[in-house]
Amino acid sequence: MQPLSAMPPPSPCWVERGSPAYRRISTALFLAGFATFSLLYCVQPLLPVLAKDFTVGPAESSLALSLSTGLLALAILGAAVVSESLKRRSLMFGSVVAASLLNIAVAVAPDWRLLLVLRALEGFALGGVPAVAMAYLAEEMAPKGLGLTMGLYISGTAFGGMTGRVITGILADALSWRWAMAILGLIGLAAAAGFIALLPHSRNFTPKSGFDLRYHLRAWTGHLRGPALPLLFAIGFLTMGAFVAVYNFVGFHLMGPPFGLNQSDLGLIFTVYIFGIVASSAAGAASDRFGRHLVLPTGILVCGLGMVLTLVPGLSGMIAGIALLTFGFFMTHAVASGWVGRAATQAKAHASSLYLLAYYLGSSTAGSAAGWFWAEDGWPAVIGFTLALEALALVAALRLYQQARPTV
């Protein structure tokens, strides 16, 4: 009989596509993604209203989102550490509940500084969801179906981003932005309840006792030395930064001349997020079938084409461009996030945390930096800035293509 230390690790107990557990996990993670992104991005269509109500400029108003994504980025690293000692399911549930309550608190914030503090705390609370969700899927789902499952999770984030933007835009016109924020918080609590009821406990993950800083540092630095993961982190930073920069300032562009849209009209334009829902699932399935190295640069090129279309005069060109940008971005994100889970052979939560750290730092830094370009030369300058980011992302994707072509 082999000694215990020499015994091979048990084989993973994968969840296969089409099983009842697969459907429960897919639905639960869809709800988690929905809640996270509806709470995170519900302020985006409200930036012009917040700028007016609190007498701040466009760039300063973008802090209501950038602080949330910046603190979320930092919290993700902590979440990766904590998730090694706590149950992944409980951590994600607690994060959504805390963020929902903070969103309700934002609705009654009496001044701009307190609102920013609450939004920063909300972003920090949400850090327990994204990295842990990606790690959970990579650990529990059968590898052959991981691309599609990750795409379904990203679809939930796209649906949440769309719903948060559309609902707040409509409710801000019908009631007020404060009522809009409070109602989104209540919706987040309902999504958290559905999530905890549906998601099974992890079967391929055992929490580690104690805290070993050296283990976590080795895990992070190990991922940074790999050939593929640093390129994926760069793509997350660049594409998310470009995407959020466009969405942060498109409201100011469309509510000014020559468009003159109101808050409800602006909210309805964000229904183009439905293209992100379709793109996430389609890209995940396509990457399983045709290879991630082909689908990833295609998504980045689609983003760039969408940005160029927003420069065409008239509202139809703007809407078509935003729709195409949204499709390309979620196509890119679904493939890149799934690739992280496959490229990391161990400490998957740490790999996911580094990807999402880069992803949300891109959102925070580029999303606010675009305000300088907006102030300098308006919409064309914002698009020039974001196209430069997409060009750098394409270079990284082509490097990945060169690495993966012989083996994928």
PAGU-437539 format. One record per residue (C-alpha): x, y, z; residue in three letters. Coordinates in nm, 3 decimals, padded with zeros to 5 digits, m for minus. Layout:
BEGIN
<atom <X, Y, Z>, "ala"> ...
// end
This chain:
BEGIN
<atom <00.000, 00.000, 00.000>, "met"> <atom <00.131, 00.344, m00.095>, "gln"> <atom <00.197, 00.589, 00.187>, "pro"> <atom <m00.053, 00.875, 00.198>, "leu"> <atom <00.207, 01.131, 00.088>, "ser"> <atom <00.279, 00.928, m00.226>, "ala"> <atom <m00.084, 00.886, m00.326>, "met"> <atom <m00.175, 01.073, m00.647>, "pro"> <atom <m00.429, 01.353, m00.609>, "pro"> <atom <m00.788, 01.249, m00.666>, "pro"> <atom <m00.927, 01.302, m01.014>, "ser"> <atom <m01.147, 01.610, m01.047>, "pro"> <atom <m01.521, 01.550, m01.036>, "cys"> <atom <m01.618, 01.761, m01.337>, "trp"> <atom <m01.964, 01.899, m01.404>, "val"> <atom <m02.055, 01.798, m01.758>, "glu"> <atom <m02.246, 02.013, m02.003>, "arg"> <atom <m02.619, 01.940, m02.008>, "gly"> <atom <m02.639, 01.800, m01.653>, "ser"> <atom <m02.873, 01.949, m01.387>, "pro"> <atom <m02.569, 02.076, m01.194>, "ala"> <atom <m02.443, 02.247, m01.510>, "tyr"> <atom <m02.772, 02.433, m01.550>, "arg"> <atom <m02.778, 02.537, m01.184>, "arg"> <atom <m02.421, 02.663, m01.194>, "ile"> <atom <m02.478, 02.849, m01.520>, "ser"> <atom <m02.790, 03.019, m01.385>, "thr"> <atom <m02.632, 03.105, m01.050>, "ala"> <atom <m02.319, 03.254, m01.204>, "leu"> <atom <m02.536, 03.441, m01.455>, "phe"> <atom <m02.714, 03.601, m01.158>, "leu"> <atom <m02.384, 03.684, m00.988>, "ala"> <atom <m02.250, 03.847, m01.303>, "gly"> <atom <m02.577, 04.032, m01.353>, "phe"> <atom <m02.580, 04.171, m00.999>, "ala"> <atom <m02.212, 04.268, m01.001>, "thr"> <atom <m02.221, 04.462, m01.324>, "phe"> <atom <m02.563, 04.622, m01.279>, "ser"> <atom <m02.446, 04.762, m00.944>, "leu"> <atom <m02.104, 04.861, m01.071>, "leu"> <atom <m02.212, 05.042, m01.388>, "tyr"> <atom <m02.554, 05.180, m01.295>, "cys"> <atom <m02.398, 05.524, m01.241>, "val"> <atom <m02.254, 05.547, m01.592>, "gln"> <atom <m02.562, 05.695, m01.767>, "pro"> <atom <m02.611, 05.922, m01.463>, "leu"> <atom <m02.274, 06.096, m01.491>, "leu"> <atom <m02.417, 06.406, m01.666>, "pro"> <atom <m02.694, 06.429, m01.402>, "val"> <atom <m02.448, 06.386, m01.115>, "leu"> <atom <m02.221, 06.651, m01.265>, "ala"> <atom <m02.515, 06.893, m01.271>, "lys"> <atom <m02.658, 06.807, m00.926>, "asp"> <atom <m02.326, 06.824, m00.743>, "phe"> <atom <m02.172, 07.102, m00.958>, "thr"> <atom <m01.870, 06.905, m01.075>, "val"> <atom <m01.707, 06.869, m01.417>, "gly"> <atom <m01.737, 06.570, m01.655>, "pro"> <atom <m01.395, 06.428, m01.562>, "ala"> <atom <m01.469, 06.458, m01.188>, "glu"> <atom <m01.812, 06.301, m01.228>, "ser"> <atom <m01.646, 05.995, m01.383>, "ser"> <atom <m01.489, 05.929, m01.040>, "leu"> <atom <m01.827, 05.786, m00.930>, "ala"> <atom <m01.740, 05.491, m01.156>, "leu"> <atom <m01.360, 05.502, m01.166>, "ser"> <atom <m01.323, 05.483, m00.786>, "leu"> <atom <m01.551, 05.180, m00.779>, "ser"> <atom <m01.357, 04.997, m01.048>, "thr"> <atom <m01.023, 05.103, m00.898>, "gly"> <atom <m01.111, 04.969, m00.551>, "leu"> <atom <m01.260, 04.661, m00.713>, "leu"> <atom <m00.928, 04.597, m00.886>, "ala"> <atom <m00.739, 04.612, m00.557>, "leu"> <atom <m01.000, 04.408, m00.372>, "ala"> <atom <m00.970, 04.129, m00.625>, "ile"> <atom <m00.617, 04.051, m00.506>, "leu"> <atom <m00.741, 04.029, m00.149>, "gly"> <atom <m01.036, 03.818, m00.260>, "ala"> <atom <m00.800, 03.571, m00.425>, "ala"> <atom <m00.612, 03.533, m00.094>, "val"> <atom <m00.925, 03.507, 00.119>, "val"> <atom <m01.091, 03.265, m00.122>, "ser"> <atom <m00.815, 03.011, m00.057>, "glu"> <atom <m00.933, 02.991, 00.306>, "ser"> <atom <m01.310, 03.047, 00.270>, "leu"> <atom <m01.583, 02.878, 00.074>, "lys"> <atom <m01.608, 03.033, m00.270>, "arg"> <atom <m01.989, 03.025, m00.266>, "arg"> <atom <m02.019, 03.215, 00.064>, "ser"> <atom <m01.765, 03.478, m00.038>, "leu"> <atom <m01.948, 03.560, m00.361>, "met"> <atom <m02.284, 03.577, m00.185>, "phe"> <atom <m02.157, 03.809, 00.089>, "gly"> <atom <m01.997, 04.037, m00.169>, "ser"> <atom <m02.319, 04.086, m00.367>, "val"> <atom <m02.524, 04.150, m00.052>, "val"> <atom <m02.278, 04.410, 00.083>, "ala"> <atom <m02.256, 04.590, m00.250>, "ala"> <atom <m02.635, 04.599, m00.285>, "ser"> <atom <m02.674, 04.760, 00.056>, "leu"> <atom <m02.406, 05.017, m00.026>, "leu"> <atom <m02.584, 05.102, m00.351>, "asn"> <atom <m02.895, 05.178, m00.147>, "ile"> <atom <m02.683, 05.397, 00.082>, "ala"> <atom <m02.556, 05.592, m00.222>, "val"> <atom <m02.918, 05.684, m00.296>, "ala"> <atom <m02.936, 05.893, 00.022>, "val"> <atom <m02.582, 06.039, 00.018>, "ala"> <atom <m02.616, 06.411, 00.099>, "pro"> <atom <m02.291, 06.532, m00.063>, "asp"> <atom <m02.045, 06.445, m00.337>, "trp"> <atom <m01.760, 06.331, m00.113>, "arg"> <atom <m01.974, 06.083, 00.077>, "leu"> <atom <m02.117, 05.952, m00.248>, "leu"> <atom <m01.765, 05.885, m00.376>, "leu"> <atom <m01.668, 05.711, m00.050>, "val"> <atom <m01.973, 05.485, m00.071>, "leu"> <atom <m01.912, 05.406, m00.437>, "arg"> <atom <m01.548, 05.321, m00.357>, "ala"> <atom <m01.661, 05.086, m00.077>, "leu"> <atom <m01.915, 04.931, m00.312>, "glu"> <atom <m01.642, 04.853, m00.564>, "gly"> <atom <m01.429, 04.704, m00.288>, "phe"> <atom <m01.719, 04.483, m00.174>, "ala"> <atom <m01.774, 04.354, m00.529>, "leu"> <atom <m01.416, 04.228, m00.544>, "gly"> <atom <m01.530, 03.896, m00.399>, "gly"> <atom <m01.725, 03.803, m00.712>, "val"> <atom <m01.529, 03.823, m01.041>, "pro"> <atom <m01.203, 03.646, m00.960>, "ala"> <atom <m01.373, 03.382, m00.746>, "val"> <atom <m01.641, 03.319, m01.010>, "ala"> <atom <m01.379, 03.258, m01.279>, "met"> <atom <m01.182, 03.028, m01.050>, "ala"> <atom <m01.499, 02.837, m00.950>, "tyr"> <atom <m01.587, 02.772, m01.314>, "leu"> <atom <m01.233, 02.668, m01.406>, "ala"> <atom <m01.226, 02.423, m01.112>, "glu"> <atom <m01.573, 02.273, m01.145>, "glu"> <atom <m01.664, 02.263, m01.515>, "met"> <atom <m01.539, 02.002, m01.761>, "ala"> <atom <m01.260, 02.154, m01.976>, "pro"> <atom <m01.441, 02.083, m02.305>, "lys"> <atom <m01.735, 02.299, m02.201>, "gly"> <atom <m01.546, 02.569, m02.011>, "leu"> <atom <m01.548, 02.818, m02.298>, "gly"> <atom <m01.926, 02.809, m02.331>, "leu"> <atom <m01.982, 02.824, m01.955>, "thr"> <atom <m01.749, 03.120, m01.919>, "met"> <atom <m01.934, 03.282, m02.205>, "gly"> <atom <m02.264, 03.235, m02.022>, "leu"> <atom <m02.117, 03.399, m01.711>, "tyr"> <atom <m01.991, 03.691, m01.918>, "ile"> <atom <m02.341, 03.708, m02.073>, "ser"> <atom <m02.473, 03.766, m01.722>, "gly"> <atom <m02.228, 04.051, m01.675>, "thr"> <atom <m02.337, 04.199, m02.009>, "ala"> <atom <m02.705, 04.168, m01.915>, "phe"> <atom <m02.635, 04.329, m01.579>, "gly"> <atom <m02.442, 04.612, m01.741>, "gly"> <atom <m02.729, 04.673, m01.982>, "met"> <atom <m03.003, 04.648, m01.720>, "thr"> <atom <m02.823, 04.873, m01.474>, "gly"> <atom <m02.770, 05.141, m01.735>, "arg"> <atom <m03.118, 05.122, m01.890>, "val"> <atom <m03.313, 05.106, m01.562>, "ile"> <atom <m03.124, 05.393, m01.403>, "thr"> <atom <m03.164, 05.605, m01.715>, "gly"> <atom <m03.541, 05.552, m01.729>, "ile"> <atom <m03.599, 05.579, m01.354>, "leu"> <atom <m03.385, 05.893, m01.329>, "ala"> <atom <m03.621, 06.063, m01.575>, "asp"> <atom <m03.941, 05.921, m01.424>, "ala"> <atom <m03.848, 05.959, m01.054>, "leu"> <atom <m03.492, 06.066, m00.972>, "ser"> <atom <m03.140, 05.927, m00.982>, "trp"> <atom <m03.169, 05.852, m00.609>, "arg"> <atom <m03.471, 05.628, m00.657>, "trp"> <atom <m03.293, 05.461, m00.946>, "ala"> <atom <m02.993, 05.371, m00.728>, "met"> <atom <m03.214, 05.240, m00.446>, "ala"> <atom <m03.416, 05.017, m00.679>, "ile"> <atom <m03.098, 04.875, m00.835>, "leu"> <atom <m02.979, 04.788, m00.484>, "gly"> <atom <m03.299, 04.595, m00.414>, "leu"> <atom <m03.265, 04.408, m00.745>, "ile"> <atom <m02.910, 04.314, m00.641>, "gly"> <atom <m03.038, 04.166, m00.314>, "leu"> <atom <m03.293, 03.956, m00.506>, "ala"> <atom <m03.020, 03.829, m00.741>, "ala"> <atom <m02.804, 03.734, m00.439>, "ala"> <atom <m03.090, 03.528, m00.298>, "ala"> <atom <m03.128, 03.339, m00.627>, "gly"> <atom <m02.754, 03.283, m00.648>, "phe"> <atom <m02.717, 03.126, m00.304>, "ile"> <atom <m03.020, 02.904, m00.361>, "ala"> <atom <m02.886, 02.763, m00.689>, "leu"> <atom <m02.507, 02.736, m00.672>, "leu"> <atom <m02.371, 02.397, m00.554>, "pro"> <atom <m02.080, 02.384, m00.313>, "his"> <atom <m01.734, 02.335, m00.469>, "ser"> <atom <m01.636, 01.973, m00.527>, "arg"> <atom <m01.281, 02.023, m00.657>, "asn"> <atom <m01.165, 02.287, m00.411>, "phe"> <atom <m01.063, 02.244, m00.048>, "thr"> <atom <m01.006, 02.559, 00.160>, "pro"> <atom <m00.654, 02.594, 00.301>, "lys"> <atom <m00.606, 02.664, 00.669>, "ser"> <atom <m00.388, 02.949, 00.788>, "gly"> <atom <m00.226, 03.228, 00.589>, "phe"> <atom <00.101, 03.183, 00.402>, "asp"> <atom <00.209, 03.509, 00.236>, "leu"> <atom <00.496, 03.337, 00.055>, "arg"> <atom <00.252, 03.095, m00.110>, "tyr"> <atom <00.042, 03.382, m00.248>, "his"> <atom <00.344, 03.580, m00.367>, "leu"> <atom <00.486, 03.271, m00.540>, "arg"> <atom <00.152, 03.210, m00.708>, "ala"> <atom <00.125, 03.566, m00.841>, "trp"> <atom <00.486, 03.596, m00.954>, "thr"> <atom <00.469, 03.252, m01.114>, "gly"> <atom <00.178, 03.361, m01.329>, "his"> <atom <00.358, 03.681, m01.430>, "leu"> <atom <00.653, 03.479, m01.560>, "arg"> <atom <00.446, 03.264, m01.795>, "gly"> <atom <00.444, 03.323, m02.170>, "pro"> <atom <00.069, 03.365, m02.221>, "ala"> <atom <m00.078, 03.508, m01.901>, "leu"> <atom <00.100, 03.849, m01.902>, "pro"> <atom <m00.027, 03.908, m02.257>, "leu"> <atom <m00.381, 03.821, m02.148>, "leu"> <atom <m00.351, 04.060, m01.855>, "phe"> <atom <m00.240, 04.337, m02.093>, "ala"> <atom <m00.533, 04.267, m02.325>, "ile"> <atom <m00.775, 04.290, m02.033>, "gly"> <atom <m00.627, 04.625, m01.926>, "phe"> <atom <m00.630, 04.779, m02.273>, "leu"> <atom <m00.965, 04.660, m02.404>, "thr"> <atom <m01.156, 04.729, m02.084>, "met"> <atom <m00.995, 05.071, m02.056>, "gly"> <atom <m01.098, 05.160, m02.411>, "ala"> <atom <m01.451, 05.025, m02.366>, "phe"> <atom <m01.523, 05.213, m02.043>, "val"> <atom <m01.367, 05.533, m02.176>, "ala"> <atom <m01.614, 05.532, m02.467>, "val"> <atom <m01.912, 05.455, m02.244>, "tyr"> <atom <m01.814, 05.714, m01.983>, "asn"> <atom <m01.823, 06.004, m02.228>, "phe"> <atom <m02.077, 05.895, m02.487>, "val"> <atom <m02.348, 06.030, m02.254>, "gly"> <atom <m02.198, 06.379, m02.256>, "phe"> <atom <m02.163, 06.356, m02.635>, "his"> <atom <m02.520, 06.240, m02.699>, "leu"> <atom <m02.687, 06.479, m02.454>, "met"> <atom <m02.513, 06.778, m02.616>, "gly"> <atom <m02.550, 06.917, m02.969>, "pro"> <atom <m02.630, 06.799, m03.230>, "pro"> <atom <m02.807, 06.503, m03.066>, "phe"> <atom <m02.969, 06.658, m02.757>, "gly"> <atom <m03.092, 06.328, m02.610>, "leu"> <atom <m03.259, 06.313, m02.268>, "asn"> <atom <m03.180, 06.070, m01.986>, "gln"> <atom <m03.438, 05.809, m02.094>, "ser"> <atom <m03.318, 05.817, m02.455>, "asp"> <atom <m02.961, 05.773, m02.340>, "leu"> <atom <m03.060, 05.480, m02.118>, "gly"> <atom <m03.238, 05.307, m02.406>, "leu"> <atom <m02.929, 05.334, m02.626>, "ile"> <atom <m02.752, 05.111, m02.376>, "phe"> <atom <m02.983, 04.827, m02.483>, "thr"> <atom <m02.710, 04.763, m02.740>, "val"> <atom <m02.559, 04.562, m02.453>, "tyr"> <atom <m02.776, 04.280, m02.579>, "ile"> <atom <m02.510, 04.239, m02.847>, "phe"> <atom <m02.266, 04.173, m02.565>, "gly"> <atom <m02.489, 03.898, m02.430>, "ile"> <atom <m02.496, 03.730, m02.771>, "val"> <atom <m02.124, 03.785, m02.829>, "ala"> <atom <m02.019, 03.632, m02.496>, "ser"> <atom <m02.196, 03.301, m02.554>, "ser"> <atom <m02.106, 03.288, m02.924>, "ala"> <atom <m01.739, 03.367, m02.861>, "ala"> <atom <m01.713, 03.106, m02.587>, "gly"> <atom <m01.857, 02.837, m02.815>, "ala"> <atom <m01.645, 02.956, m03.109>, "ala"> <atom <m01.326, 02.942, m02.903>, "ser"> <atom <m01.405, 02.581, m02.807>, "asp"> <atom <m01.454, 02.497, m03.175>, "arg"> <atom <m01.209, 02.711, m03.375>, "phe"> <atom <m00.945, 02.805, m03.119>, "gly"> <atom <m00.899, 03.098, m02.885>, "arg"> <atom <m00.602, 03.232, m03.079>, "his"> <atom <m00.826, 03.308, m03.380>, "leu"> <atom <m01.132, 03.444, m03.201>, "val"> <atom <m00.945, 03.684, m02.969>, "leu"> <atom <m00.786, 03.917, m03.231>, "pro"> <atom <m01.111, 03.910, m03.427>, "thr"> <atom <m01.294, 04.055, m03.127>, "gly"> <atom <m01.037, 04.334, m03.091>, "ile"> <atom <m01.070, 04.427, m03.459>, "leu"> <atom <m01.448, 04.442, m03.422>, "val"> <atom <m01.403, 04.684, m03.128>, "cys"> <atom <m01.187, 04.913, m03.339>, "gly"> <atom <m01.435, 04.910, m03.627>, "leu"> <atom <m01.715, 05.004, m03.389>, "gly"> <atom <m01.517, 05.299, m03.256>, "met"> <atom <m01.452, 05.429, m03.607>, "val"> <atom <m01.826, 05.406, m03.686>, "leu"> <atom <m01.909, 05.642, m03.398>, "thr"> <atom <m01.732, 05.916, m03.593>, "leu"> <atom <m01.982, 05.888, m03.881>, "val"> <atom <m02.222, 06.187, m03.864>, "pro"> <atom <m02.573, 06.110, m03.741>, "gly"> <atom <m02.731, 05.909, m03.463>, "leu"> <atom <m02.756, 05.587, m03.664>, "ser"> <atom <m02.379, 05.570, m03.708>, "gly"> <atom <m02.329, 05.633, m03.338>, "met"> <atom <m02.571, 05.356, m03.234>, "ile"> <atom <m02.425, 05.109, m03.486>, "ala"> <atom <m02.075, 05.188, m03.367>, "gly"> <atom <m02.159, 05.145, m02.999>, "ile"> <atom <m02.336, 04.816, m03.078>, "ala"> <atom <m02.037, 04.684, m03.271>, "leu"> <atom <m01.794, 04.799, m03.001>, "leu"> <atom <m02.003, 04.620, m02.738>, "thr"> <atom <m02.017, 04.300, m02.944>, "phe"> <atom <m01.641, 04.303, m03.000>, "gly"> <atom <m01.554, 04.384, m02.640>, "phe"> <atom <m01.757, 04.101, m02.486>, "phe"> <atom <m01.631, 03.866, m02.753>, "met"> <atom <m01.276, 03.957, m02.650>, "thr"> <atom <m01.341, 03.940, m02.276>, "his"> <atom <m01.519, 03.603, m02.290>, "ala"> <atom <m01.227, 03.445, m02.477>, "val"> <atom <m00.951, 03.610, m02.273>, "ala"> <atom <m01.106, 03.527, m01.935>, "ser"> <atom <m01.162, 03.165, m02.035>, "gly"> <atom <m00.806, 03.144, m02.165>, "trp"> <atom <m00.672, 03.258, m01.826>, "val"> <atom <m00.839, 02.961, m01.658>, "gly"> <atom <m00.684, 02.721, m01.910>, "arg"> <atom <m00.336, 02.880, m01.912>, "ala"> <atom <m00.306, 02.868, m01.531>, "ala"> <atom <m00.218, 02.511, m01.438>, "thr"> <atom <m00.249, 02.584, m01.064>, "gln"> <atom <m00.359, 02.863, m00.826>, "ala"> <atom <m00.635, 02.955, m01.070>, "lys"> <atom <m00.790, 03.212, m00.838>, "ala"> <atom <m00.459, 03.398, m00.831>, "his"> <atom <m00.439, 03.398, m01.211>, "ala"> <atom <m00.798, 03.521, m01.235>, "ser"> <atom <m00.725, 03.792, m00.979>, "ser"> <atom <m00.430, 03.924, m01.179>, "leu"> <atom <m00.635, 03.931, m01.499>, "tyr"> <atom <m00.916, 04.117, m01.329>, "leu"> <atom <m00.676, 04.349, m01.149>, "leu"> <atom <m00.546, 04.457, m01.489>, "ala"> <atom <m00.899, 04.461, m01.632>, "tyr"> <atom <m01.041, 04.697, m01.370>, "tyr"> <atom <m00.730, 04.910, m01.346>, "leu"> <atom <m00.776, 04.968, m01.717>, "gly"> <atom <m01.136, 05.069, m01.651>, "ser"> <atom <m01.038, 05.305, m01.371>, "ser"> <atom <m00.734, 05.472, m01.526>, "thr"> <atom <m00.834, 05.493, m01.893>, "ala"> <atom <m01.196, 05.566, m01.805>, "gly"> <atom <m01.091, 05.882, m01.624>, "ser"> <atom <m00.793, 05.969, m01.847>, "ala"> <atom <m01.034, 05.994, m02.141>, "ala"> <atom <m01.174, 06.301, m01.963>, "gly"> <atom <m00.857, 06.491, m02.053>, "trp"> <atom <m00.908, 06.406, m02.420>, "phe"> <atom <m01.275, 06.503, m02.398>, "trp"> <atom <m01.181, 06.842, m02.252>, "ala"> <atom <m00.913, 06.895, m02.519>, "glu"> <atom <m01.097, 06.808, m02.840>, "asp"> <atom <m01.427, 06.635, m02.761>, "gly"> <atom <m01.544, 06.305, m02.906>, "trp"> <atom <m01.283, 06.263, m03.186>, "pro"> <atom <m01.004, 06.289, m02.928>, "ala"> <atom <m01.167, 06.026, m02.706>, "val"> <atom <m01.195, 05.787, m03.004>, "ile"> <atom <m00.834, 05.851, m03.105>, "gly"> <atom <m00.722, 05.763, m02.753>, "phe"> <atom <m00.928, 05.443, m02.738>, "thr"> <atom <m00.819, 05.329, m03.086>, "leu"> <atom <m00.458, 05.354, m02.970>, "ala"> <atom <m00.540, 05.124, m02.677>, "leu"> <atom <m00.708, 04.872, m02.909>, "glu"> <atom <m00.405, 04.876, m03.141>, "ala"> <atom <m00.179, 04.778, m02.850>, "leu"> <atom <m00.424, 04.503, m02.751>, "ala"> <atom <m00.415, 04.367, m03.106>, "leu"> <atom <m00.035, 04.346, m03.091>, "val"> <atom <m00.062, 04.138, m02.772>, "ala"> <atom <m00.329, 03.914, m02.928>, "ala"> <atom <m00.111, 03.849, m03.233>, "leu"> <atom <00.174, 03.749, m03.001>, "arg"> <atom <m00.062, 03.498, m02.840>, "leu"> <atom <m00.158, 03.376, m03.187>, "tyr"> <atom <00.208, 03.308, m03.265>, "gln"> <atom <00.247, 03.115, m02.938>, "gln"> <atom <m00.072, 02.910, m02.973>, "ala"> <atom <m00.070, 02.830, m03.344>, "arg"> <atom <00.149, 02.519, m03.325>, "pro"> <atom <m00.047, 02.359, m03.038>, "thr"> <atom <m00.412, 02.474, m03.062>, "val"> 
// end
